[in-house]
């Protein structure tokens, strides 16, 4: 057989894997897609993940999207499971500022790389942090609270856990303002909030949804919030930028990721679908009920945002010295 006639026969087998891959992507999802979550069932992040999985199942008809909770180890266990999953489009991860930014700087021996081991699909939502004090507390402004901490009166502050954003932001405030402040860690935000209301601690940096109702009821006083503008129903509460502490405006954010190397076509289809889902009135209302604000970013912009967040957390960890063992 002439060489020119033989060549297509030699090349054709090399094309088969690419043809099969393209066909598989076109048929995706042909089996259930796992959405790994590094947090336990029942919390607001779990509710967000399940609401998203429900909508994705409707947008991409097929076997559906299923949330799989893998809590443990400062959210390392579930995130590592996602990082090491086959990059075939059938495993996703709902991550946040802890799993995909803070842990890179804070956790010694982190067994995954938050940037290199994942493909960013899109940002979903964000939640602002706020600094609150007991309603009976004498300080009525952040400046007055800082003055008390510098004046020989040692302050105490609560956090939802060691190494949490509430811990790091509060410690950043204490370090930058030169305050004498003692950390009182709790196991979750609920008890930390309860003890702040009771005056057991002097202040608490919390996610806004955790404390908003108590502030509106007058049981807590909010001295600053990380929102870009004052809240319409609480115009007396200043933003951190207005109080001269813009470094405290560290939002909690949530986004969807896939293992690095996942099919680009699948990542693109998901990235295109997320803003449409977030714009649905019912879905947006559901997020608002959980305290989330829709904050869509497409894949490329979300990836750049994530890299900037990793750098930001490296600065925060360097300032506060807060580290965890992997």
N, C-alpha and C positions, 0 to 999 in steps of 0.2 A: 504494500500500500504506500503511495507517495507520502512524503513527510507532511505536506500541507493538509492532506486528508486525515492523517493520524492525529494532528495537533488538537483539534476540537475534542477528540475522545479523551485525550490526556487532561484537558482543562476542565471538561464538564464535571467530573467528580469533585473538583475543588469548589465548584459553585453550589453544590448541594447543601452544605451547612448554612450558607447565607440565605438560600431560598427557603430552607426549613425555618430559619430564624425569623425571616420576614413574614412567613405564613403564620408562625406562632404568635407574633406581635399583633397581626391583623385579627386573630381569633381571641386575643386577650380580652377579658379574663375567662379562660376555659375551666378554671377551678377556683375555689375560694382564695381570696387575697387576705393574708394576715396583716393586721395593723397592731404592731407590738407597742405596748405602753409600759413604761418603767415605773408605774405607780399602781397602788392597789385599787380595787373597785370601790365605787361609791363617792369618790371625791369629784370636784368640779372638772378636773382634767379628764377623768374617766368619762364623765357625762359628755364633755366636748368630743372625745374620741368616738363614743358610740353614736352621737348625733351625726358626726361626719361620716362614719361608716355606713349609717343608714342612707344618707343622701348619695354617697358614692355608689352604693348598691343600686339605687334607682337610676343614676346617670349612666352607669356602665352595666346594663342588664347581663345577668349570668348567675353564677353560683353565689355571688355576693362578697362583701367585705366583712371580716370578723375581727373584733378586738380581742387581743390576747394580753392579759395583764401579767407582767413579769417584774414585780417590785423587788427592791432590796439593794443594799449597798450604795446609798446615796444616788439611787437611780442608775447605777452602773450595770447591774445584772441584766436588765431588759435592754438597755442600749447596746451592750456588748453582743447580746443575742441577735439584735438587728444588724449590727455591723458585720457579723460573721455568717449571716444567712446567705443562701445562694442568691446571686444578683439576677434573678430571672423574672422580676416584676411581680412576684407573688408574696413578697414580704415588704412591708412598709413600716415606718416608725413615726409615731407622733411624739416629737421632741419639744424641748423648750430651752429657755436660757440656761437652765442647770445642766441638762444632758448634753447640749450641743455648743456650750460656750464656757460656762463657769467651771465645769469639771476639768476642762483642758488645763486650766491654771491651778486649780485647787487640789485635785486628787493626785497624790503621789502614786506612781506606778499604774496610771490609768490604762486599762487593757484595750482601749480602742482610741482611735484618733477622730475627734468630732468633725473635722473638716475633710480630711483625706479619705476616711472610710465611708463617707456618705455622699449621695447626690441630693442636693437641696431641691425640693419640688416646689414649695411655696409657703409663705408665711400665712397664718390664719388669723390670729388675733393677738391682742396685747392687754395687759392689766397694769394699772398704775399702782405704785406704792405710796403710802402716806405715813406720816409720823403722828401718833396720837399719844395723849396723856390722860390721866384720870380727870373727870369733870371737876373734881375738887382741887386739882393741882394749882398752885399759885402761878406758875408761868403761863402767860397767855400768848406768847410768841416764841419762835425758835430762838430769837436773840436772848430772851429772858431765861429760857431753859439753858442755853449755853453759858450765860453769865453765872447761873447757879452752879453749874458744873466746874467753872473756873474759880469760884469763890470759896473753895474749901469744902463745899458740900458735895460729897461723892454721890453720883447718880447711879441708878440701876436701870438696866433695860432688858426687856424680854426679847426672845426670838422664837420662831417656830421650831428651830432645831439648830444644832451646831453646823456651821457651814452653809446655812440657808441664805437666801438673798436678804431676809430681814436681819440676820446676824451681820452680814458683810456691810450692808448699807449703814446700819446703826454704828458699827465699829468705825467705819469710814468717817462718819459724822464726828465721833468722839476724837479720833486721831487728828483730823483736820482742824477741829476747833480747840484742841488742847484741853479736853475735858477729862476729869476723873470719873470714869464710868465702869461699872461692873456688869458683865454679861450674865444673864439668867436664862439658860436655855430650857425650852419646853419640848414636849413631844407633840408637835402640831400647833396650829394657830389658835384653835378653840380655847385651850386652857390659858395660853398666853394672853388672849383677849380678855378672858374672865378675870385674870389676876391684875390686868391693867385697869379694868373698870373698878376693881376693889382697892386699888391703890397699893398693891403689893410691890409693884415696880413703878419706876418714874416715867418710863416711856416705852413705846413699842413701835417699830417700823413694820407695818403690815400691808398686805395687798388691800386695796381699797374695798373690794366686795366683802372682805372679812369684817370690816369695822364700820362700813358706811351707815348701816341702820342705827348703830349705837351712837354715832356722831349726830345723826338727824334727831335721835331721841334725846340728846343732851346728856348721855351717860359717859361719853368720851368727848374730848376736845381735840380737834385736828389742828395742828400747828403748821402743816404744810403738806402738799400733795404733788406728785410727779407729773400731773397733767400739764399739757402745754398752755391751757387757759383755765381760769377759775370756773368752777362748776356753776351752772345756772341756778340750781336750787340751794347752793351754799356759797353765795358770793363773798362771804366774809373769810373763807378759807383761802389763803394765798398759795400760789404755786411755789415749788422749791426755788425756781429761778428768781421769783420776787423776794424771797427771804435771803438771797445771797448764798444759797447752798445748791446751785444747779447740779453739782456732782451727785446729789442724792436722787436725781430723777433717773433711776435705773428701772426700766419697765420689765415686768415678766412678759415673755412672748412665747408663742406656740406656733409650730410649723410642722409640715409633713416632709419626711425624708425617705429615701430608698437606699439600700446598700450600694456602695460605689460599683460602677460597672453594670448597673441595671439597664435594660434596653432604653435607649434614648427616646424612642417613640412612645413608650409607656410613660416615662417621666414627662414628656411634652404634653401628652393627652391629659394627665392628671393636673399638671400646672395650668393648663388652659381651663379646666373645669372648676378649679377652686374659687376664682373670683366670681364666677356665675353663682356658685352655691352660696357664697358669703353675701351676695346681693339679694338673695331670696328673702322677702320680708319675713316669712315664718322662721327661717333659719336665723336671720339677724335678731329677731325678737327672742328666740331661744337662747342665743348667746348673751344678749343683754340681761336676760333673767338670771344668768350665771355670773354676771359681772364682767363678761368679756366684751371688748370692743373689736369689731372686725377691722383687720389691718392687713389686707392682702398685699403680697409682693410676689411677682412671678419668679421663676426659678433663678435666672441670672442675678436679679437684684437681691433676692433672698440670700443667695450664696455670698454676695459681697457684704450684705448686712451681717451675716453670721461671722464672717472673718473679722469685721470691725468689732463685733461683740466679744469675740475671743480676745482680741487685743485689749479691749476695755476691761475685761475681767482679769487679765494678767496684771494690769495696773492696780486694780482694786485689791487683788491678793497680795501684790508686792507691798502695798500701803498697809494693809491690815495684818498681814502675816498669818491669816487663817488658812490652814491646810488640813486635808483629810487623807487618811490612808486608803489606798485602793484595795 
